[in-house]
Amino acid sequence: MADQNKPKQAQNQINIELPEDVAEGTYSNLAIISHSQSEFVLDFIRMVPNVPKAKVKSRVILTPQHAKRLLKALQDNITKFENQFGPVAEPDSSSFPPMNFSTPKAEA
């Protein structure tokens, strides 16, 4: 009877490959989200101190249904994180997004 369960379990599994270059990740300290009737577009940006121009480092396009699932998954993970490590401090909304890193300007 255990053999009959194996094919059913295998049908419910997905094999996900994580290439090495993707596994390194892309750091982002700003996200801009826009949407149309059929999709959500998440642009992940890296801002650097004292550099007035920032580039989009990654763009993810989602269906509205998947965006909602992502929202729920993020909320669940944030709740688990805060239960383990304490509340995540939120910045003052009037200074968001941060355009000034409060670092001295580099001089040569």
Backbone bond lengths (Angstrom), bond angles and torsions (degrees), N, CA, C in turn:
res aa  C-N    CA-C-N  psi(-1)  N-CA   C-N-CA  omega(-1)  CA-C   N-CA-C  phi
1 M - - - 1.453 - - 1.526 111.16 -
2 A 1.340 116.67 -31.18 1.460 120.25 178.02 1.520 110.57 -63.39
3 D 1.343 117.55 -32.91 1.454 120.92 179.79 1.530 111.62 -66.65
4 Q 1.329 116.88 -29.86 1.459 119.80 179.34 1.530 111.30 -69.50
5 N 1.322 117.93 -27.12 1.459 121.72 -179.12 1.526 112.09 -78.93
6 K 1.319 117.79 -25.85 1.467 120.58 -177.03 1.523 112.73 -60.49
7 P 1.327 120.43 -48.27 1.468 118.98 -179.73 1.531 111.74 -61.30
8 K 1.324 117.49 -38.07 1.464 120.44 179.98 1.528 110.77 -66.02
9 Q 1.325 118.07 -40.57 1.459 121.52 178.24 1.525 110.14 -65.49
10 A 1.329 117.70 -39.97 1.455 121.45 -179.13 1.530 110.60 -64.79
11 Q 1.312 117.97 -32.48 1.464 121.25 178.89 1.526 111.21 -67.64
12 N 1.311 118.43 -27.92 1.458 122.50 -177.73 1.519 113.23 -89.94
13 Q 1.324 117.84 2.67 1.457 121.37 -179.27 1.520 110.17 -105.27
14 I 1.326 114.68 149.88 1.461 120.45 176.48 1.519 107.74 -125.88
15 N 1.299 116.67 138.36 1.452 122.09 179.81 1.531 107.46 -95.32
16 I 1.326 116.71 113.11 1.458 121.38 -178.20 1.515 109.31 -108.62
17 E 1.320 115.54 125.92 1.461 121.27 178.77 1.524 108.98 -99.69
18 L 1.321 116.73 135.20 1.462 122.28 179.06 1.520 108.44 -117.92
19 P 1.343 116.97 99.33 1.465 119.57 179.38 1.526 110.99 -61.98
20 E 1.319 116.58 150.67 1.467 122.28 -175.32 1.527 112.36 -58.18
21 D 1.331 117.89 -42.90 1.464 119.59 -178.56 1.529 112.06 -66.82
22 V 1.320 117.49 -31.92 1.465 121.20 176.97 1.529 110.24 -76.43
23 A 1.323 116.86 -34.38 1.470 121.37 -179.12 1.523 111.92 -63.01
24 E 1.326 117.45 -26.42 1.464 120.75 178.03 1.519 111.37 -65.98
25 G 1.308 118.10 -25.95 1.453 122.44 178.19 1.517 112.66 80.21
26 T 1.323 114.92 169.76 1.456 122.87 177.16 1.513 106.92 -129.68
27 Y 1.330 117.24 120.54 1.456 121.03 -179.54 1.525 109.90 -74.22
28 S 1.323 115.50 136.89 1.453 122.06 177.18 1.519 108.71 -139.39
29 N 1.336 116.68 137.19 1.454 119.55 175.73 1.531 111.33 -121.70
30 L 1.331 116.06 14.15 1.462 121.39 174.69 1.523 107.94 -155.93
31 A 1.323 116.03 137.65 1.456 120.89 175.40 1.525 108.28 -128.02
32 I 1.312 115.78 137.72 1.460 121.72 175.46 1.522 106.36 -118.32
33 I 1.321 115.72 127.76 1.461 121.25 -176.56 1.521 108.81 -116.62
34 S 1.318 115.94 128.97 1.460 121.43 174.68 1.527 107.77 -131.46
35 H 1.319 116.03 166.03 1.465 118.46 -178.68 1.517 111.65 -151.64
36 S 1.314 114.02 158.11 1.457 122.83 170.77 1.525 105.57 -123.52
37 Q 1.312 116.32 -171.37 1.461 119.45 179.12 1.527 111.64 -65.76
38 S 1.334 117.14 -26.28 1.459 119.30 -172.60 1.521 115.37 -114.05
39 E 1.353 118.08 -6.12 1.460 118.37 -177.18 1.516 112.74 -157.36
40 F 1.329 114.50 156.76 1.461 123.16 171.03 1.518 106.93 -110.95
41 V 1.337 116.81 137.60 1.457 122.13 178.88 1.516 107.62 -117.29
42 L 1.323 116.50 121.12 1.463 122.76 177.85 1.518 108.03 -108.93
43 D 1.327 116.61 115.28 1.460 122.01 176.40 1.524 107.88 -103.75
44 F 1.317 115.75 122.94 1.461 121.81 179.79 1.524 108.24 -103.36
45 I 1.335 115.06 126.62 1.456 122.40 -170.84 1.514 109.61 -123.02
46 R 1.321 115.95 147.16 1.467 121.52 173.84 1.515 107.86 -113.64
47 M 1.336 115.47 116.77 1.462 120.96 176.12 1.520 108.07 -98.00
48 V 1.331 116.26 139.67 1.454 122.11 -177.63 1.528 108.11 -117.96
49 P 1.331 118.05 140.29 1.472 120.37 -179.67 1.526 112.18 -54.71
50 N 1.328 114.82 137.86 1.462 123.47 174.45 1.526 114.51 62.07
51 V 1.317 116.79 18.68 1.459 121.29 175.27 1.526 106.62 -117.41
52 P 1.331 117.35 114.27 1.464 119.95 -173.51 1.531 114.44 -73.56
53 K 1.321 117.72 -10.50 1.460 121.17 -177.47 1.529 109.04 -114.90
54 A 1.331 115.63 135.56 1.465 120.72 178.04 1.520 108.43 -125.64
55 K 1.333 115.76 151.21 1.455 121.08 -179.22 1.519 110.29 -114.72
56 V 1.329 114.81 147.14 1.455 120.37 171.03 1.524 106.66 -71.40
57 K 1.325 116.36 124.13 1.463 121.34 -179.32 1.517 112.55 -94.84
58 S 1.338 115.91 -24.26 1.453 119.40 -179.26 1.523 109.14 -157.45
59 R 1.316 116.76 142.86 1.461 121.86 176.72 1.520 107.53 -126.95
60 V 1.334 115.50 131.84 1.458 121.57 177.53 1.527 107.51 -122.83
61 I 1.320 116.28 128.92 1.457 121.74 -179.56 1.532 108.02 -112.82
62 L 1.337 115.08 126.97 1.467 121.28 -174.36 1.523 110.93 -126.83
63 T 1.332 115.86 152.25 1.459 119.38 168.76 1.528 107.78 -72.86
64 P 1.323 118.87 158.62 1.465 120.17 177.10 1.532 112.43 -57.60
65 Q 1.317 117.14 -36.72 1.468 120.35 179.62 1.524 110.86 -65.58
66 H 1.324 116.18 -42.98 1.461 119.26 179.69 1.524 110.92 -69.97
67 A 1.340 117.79 -35.44 1.465 121.01 176.78 1.530 110.14 -60.45
68 K 1.326 116.53 -40.77 1.467 120.41 179.24 1.529 110.81 -67.15
69 R 1.331 117.39 -39.40 1.474 120.28 176.37 1.524 110.53 -64.92
70 L 1.334 116.59 -38.76 1.464 120.82 177.43 1.525 110.38 -63.00
71 L 1.329 117.54 -43.83 1.458 121.78 177.42 1.529 111.14 -56.61
72 K 1.321 116.65 -46.71 1.470 120.83 179.87 1.527 111.08 -65.14
73 A 1.327 117.14 -40.56 1.462 120.66 179.89 1.524 110.89 -66.60
74 L 1.334 117.82 -41.06 1.468 121.11 177.09 1.524 110.86 -63.20
75 Q 1.332 116.81 -43.58 1.458 120.27 -179.94 1.530 110.54 -62.42
76 D 1.312 116.50 -42.21 1.460 120.77 178.33 1.529 110.56 -61.95
77 N 1.330 117.15 -43.53 1.462 120.65 -179.49 1.520 112.14 -70.01
78 I 1.330 118.14 -36.55 1.468 120.69 176.73 1.521 109.97 -64.68
79 T 1.326 117.37 -42.27 1.466 121.25 177.33 1.525 110.74 -59.68
80 K 1.325 117.04 -45.44 1.466 120.74 178.76 1.529 110.89 -64.04
81 F 1.329 117.30 -41.66 1.466 121.87 178.47 1.525 110.40 -60.48
82 E 1.346 116.71 -48.59 1.459 120.55 -178.22 1.523 112.32 -66.57
83 N 1.310 117.76 -32.62 1.463 120.38 174.62 1.513 111.56 -64.20
84 Q 1.324 116.42 -33.56 1.458 121.38 -178.60 1.527 112.89 -86.42
85 F 1.341 117.80 -39.58 1.464 120.86 -171.30 1.528 115.12 -117.77
86 G 1.315 117.70 -6.01 1.458 120.70 -177.89 1.514 111.20 99.44
87 P 1.337 116.26 170.52 1.463 120.49 -175.30 1.524 113.31 -61.62
88 V 1.315 114.96 144.85 1.457 121.56 174.13 1.530 106.20 -84.42
89 A 1.327 116.93 124.13 1.458 121.20 179.87 1.523 109.34 -70.53
90 E 1.321 116.02 134.57 1.460 120.69 177.88 1.518 109.13 -102.10
91 P 1.342 116.86 136.27 1.469 119.40 179.95 1.521 110.68 -70.14
92 D 1.312 115.55 160.64 1.455 121.77 174.25 1.523 107.72 -59.78
93 S 1.321 117.23 124.13 1.468 120.48 -174.60 1.527 112.56 -64.18
94 S 1.333 118.07 -22.18 1.460 119.41 -179.59 1.525 112.60 -72.27
95 S 1.328 117.36 -20.13 1.463 119.93 -179.37 1.522 112.36 -105.83
96 F 1.326 117.29 16.55 1.451 120.42 -177.65 1.509 109.81 -104.67
97 P 1.309 122.21 135.99 1.455 126.39 -0.75 1.524 111.22 -76.26
98 P 1.337 116.19 151.00 1.462 119.30 -177.11 1.524 111.32 -69.80
99 M 1.303 116.73 117.65 1.465 120.63 178.88 1.521 110.97 -102.11
100 N 1.324 116.56 -13.85 1.461 120.66 -179.25 1.514 107.88 -124.16
101 F 1.310 117.18 122.32 1.454 121.83 -178.31 1.520 111.62 -88.59
102 S 1.327 118.02 2.98 1.469 123.37 -179.73 1.517 111.61 56.55
103 T 1.301 115.99 41.98 1.457 120.84 176.59 1.526 108.42 -116.05
104 P 1.319 117.53 147.66 1.464 118.75 179.42 1.530 109.92 -65.32
105 K 1.314 115.14 148.72 1.470 119.89 177.67 1.518 109.40 -71.53
106 A 1.299 115.57 139.15 1.456 120.56 179.75 1.522 109.40 -73.33
107 E 1.305 115.34 137.55 1.467 121.03 176.72 1.513 108.88 -128.10
108 A 1.318 115.02 141.23 1.467 119.02 178.99 1.503 110.36 -99.41
